[in-house]
Amino acid sequence: MSDDKVSLVIEGREVSAPTSASIIQAYSASGGQLVTNVGCMGQGVCGSCRCMVRRDGQREVSMELACETPVEAGMQVAFVSYFQPKRPHVYDLDTLTDGWQILDAIDEVFPQAKHCRHCGGCDRACPRGLDVQKGVEYAVSGDVQAAKDVFSECIMCNLCTLACPERIRPNHLGLFVRRALAALTLRPVELMRRLRQIESGQLTVDVSAVDRPEGRP
């Protein structure tokens, strides 16, 4: 590590650390106990060391991962503790035996998802910069592959869940669609959507037209 050091504040305590150190390394070297929020020291894949960061001269607070964010002079850092939601989403993928069921399963397990306010809070909270709101929209519409692509780099830090006023728990919705996609061979998305429109009455089908000769009313 470089001998150059900077001063910053972590959890209300002034800390001096080499410029090459990450926030979690600086916190550990200063005597901070790594009991909770222990990150992976650089890989940024577990989401446990989520923190709020305010940089010197800036008013805006950003969400970061302490294991992969370098220290800066004048930086202020506060860790975000893990929290347990009051109503965890419970599901059993073994009961999801057919791809036709995926839209109904999302509605049943994550009924809040269709009430997304599009406030953008989840996007701002994501330390990975994922388009979380779009991922929720994809999942609700049944485009599971697109939703899976959005959440493929999700580290389950829970910050989007903390930021969501509708209590959607977007990261867990993303995990659900990733698991479902891995467990099932899904039918074409457009076909699933069209069948749902027919079943709900949004789209009417003249069945008798199927038997008419082509070009005749």
QUINOR-V308770 format. One record per residue. N is the residue number from 1. RES is the residue in one letter. PSI is psi in whole degrees, -180 to 180 (NA if undefined). Layout:
BEGIN
n=N res=RES psi=PSI
n=N res=RES psi=PSI
END
This chain:
BEGIN
n=1 res=M psi=151
n=2 res=S psi=151
n=3 res=D psi=-16
n=4 res=D psi=134
n=5 res=K psi=156
n=6 res=V psi=158
n=7 res=S psi=137
n=8 res=L psi=171
n=9 res=V psi=123
n=10 res=I psi=121
n=11 res=E psi=40
n=12 res=G psi=5
n=13 res=R psi=133
n=14 res=E psi=132
n=15 res=V psi=141
n=16 res=S psi=130
n=17 res=A psi=152
n=18 res=P psi=148
n=19 res=T psi=-20
n=20 res=S psi=-2
n=21 res=A psi=153
n=22 res=S psi=168
n=23 res=I psi=-43
n=24 res=I psi=-34
n=25 res=Q psi=-41
n=26 res=A psi=-41
n=27 res=Y psi=-43
n=28 res=S psi=-45
n=29 res=A psi=-25
n=30 res=S psi=-1
n=31 res=G psi=2
n=32 res=G psi=138
n=33 res=Q psi=123
n=34 res=L psi=73
n=35 res=V psi=-46
n=36 res=T psi=165
n=37 res=N psi=39
n=38 res=V psi=117
n=39 res=G psi=-171
n=40 res=C psi=11
n=41 res=M psi=45
n=42 res=G psi=-22
n=43 res=Q psi=-28
n=44 res=G psi=42
n=45 res=V psi=-11
n=46 res=C psi=-23
n=47 res=G psi=9
n=48 res=S psi=-23
n=49 res=C psi=41
n=50 res=R psi=142
n=51 res=C psi=161
n=52 res=M psi=134
n=53 res=V psi=131
n=54 res=R psi=121
n=55 res=R psi=155
n=56 res=D psi=128
n=57 res=G psi=1
n=58 res=Q psi=143
n=59 res=R psi=-29
n=60 res=E psi=139
n=61 res=V psi=132
n=62 res=S psi=156
n=63 res=M psi=129
n=64 res=E psi=169
n=65 res=L psi=121
n=66 res=A psi=-23
n=67 res=C psi=-22
n=68 res=E psi=8
n=69 res=T psi=117
n=70 res=P psi=149
n=71 res=V psi=152
n=72 res=E psi=150
n=73 res=A psi=134
n=74 res=G psi=1
n=75 res=M psi=142
n=76 res=Q psi=130
n=77 res=V psi=137
n=78 res=A psi=126
n=79 res=F psi=149
n=80 res=V psi=116
n=81 res=S psi=154
n=82 res=Y psi=149
n=83 res=F psi=151
n=84 res=Q psi=120
n=85 res=P psi=153
n=86 res=K psi=-34
n=87 res=R psi=88
n=88 res=P psi=149
n=89 res=H psi=124
n=90 res=V psi=132
n=91 res=Y psi=161
n=92 res=D psi=111
n=93 res=L psi=-19
n=94 res=D psi=-24
n=95 res=T psi=-12
n=96 res=L psi=83
n=97 res=T psi=-9
n=98 res=D psi=139
n=99 res=G psi=-21
n=100 res=W psi=-19
n=101 res=Q psi=-8
n=102 res=I psi=-42
n=103 res=L psi=-42
n=104 res=D psi=-37
n=105 res=A psi=-42
n=106 res=I psi=-42
n=107 res=D psi=-39
n=108 res=E psi=-44
n=109 res=V psi=-35
n=110 res=F psi=64
n=111 res=P psi=-23
n=112 res=Q psi=-22
n=113 res=A psi=-36
n=114 res=K psi=-6
n=115 res=H psi=18
n=116 res=C psi=131
n=117 res=R psi=-7
n=118 res=H psi=41
n=119 res=C psi=-18
n=120 res=G psi=3
n=121 res=G psi=-38
n=122 res=C psi=-39
n=123 res=D psi=-42
n=124 res=R psi=-28
n=125 res=A psi=-21
n=126 res=C psi=118
n=127 res=P psi=-11
n=128 res=R psi=-7
n=129 res=G psi=26
n=130 res=L psi=152
n=131 res=D psi=69
n=132 res=V psi=-46
n=133 res=Q psi=-41
n=134 res=K psi=-36
n=135 res=G psi=-40
n=136 res=V psi=-44
n=137 res=E psi=-43
n=138 res=Y psi=-45
n=139 res=A psi=-44
n=140 res=V psi=-35
n=141 res=S psi=-10
n=142 res=G psi=2
n=143 res=D psi=74
n=144 res=V psi=-37
n=145 res=Q psi=-44
n=146 res=A psi=-40
n=147 res=A psi=-42
n=148 res=K psi=-40
n=149 res=D psi=-38
n=150 res=V psi=-44
n=151 res=F psi=7
n=152 res=S psi=-25
n=153 res=E psi=14
n=154 res=C psi=135
n=155 res=I psi=10
n=156 res=M psi=43
n=157 res=C psi=-16
n=158 res=N psi=5
n=159 res=L psi=-34
n=160 res=C psi=-35
n=161 res=T psi=-40
n=162 res=L psi=-33
n=163 res=A psi=-15
n=164 res=C psi=119
n=165 res=P psi=-18
n=166 res=E psi=0
n=167 res=R psi=43
n=168 res=I psi=-32
n=169 res=R psi=64
n=170 res=P psi=-39
n=171 res=N psi=-34
n=172 res=H psi=-32
n=173 res=L psi=-43
n=174 res=G psi=-40
n=175 res=L psi=-39
n=176 res=F psi=-48
n=177 res=V psi=-33
n=178 res=R psi=-42
n=179 res=R psi=-43
n=180 res=A psi=-41
n=181 res=L psi=-36
n=182 res=A psi=-30
n=183 res=A psi=-22
n=184 res=L psi=156
n=185 res=T psi=105
n=186 res=L psi=146
n=187 res=R psi=165
n=188 res=P psi=132
n=189 res=V psi=-45
n=190 res=E psi=-36
n=191 res=L psi=-42
n=192 res=M psi=-42
n=193 res=R psi=-45
n=194 res=R psi=-40
n=195 res=L psi=-37
n=196 res=R psi=-39
n=197 res=Q psi=-39
n=198 res=I psi=-45
n=199 res=E psi=-33
n=200 res=S psi=-9
n=201 res=G psi=1
n=202 res=Q psi=-26
n=203 res=L psi=128
n=204 res=T psi=144
n=205 res=V psi=127
n=206 res=D psi=93
n=207 res=V psi=-33
n=208 res=S psi=-22
n=209 res=A psi=-21
n=210 res=V psi=-32
n=211 res=D psi=-5
n=212 res=R psi=143
n=213 res=P psi=146
n=214 res=E psi=133
n=215 res=G psi=-2
n=216 res=R psi=143
n=217 res=P psi=NA
END
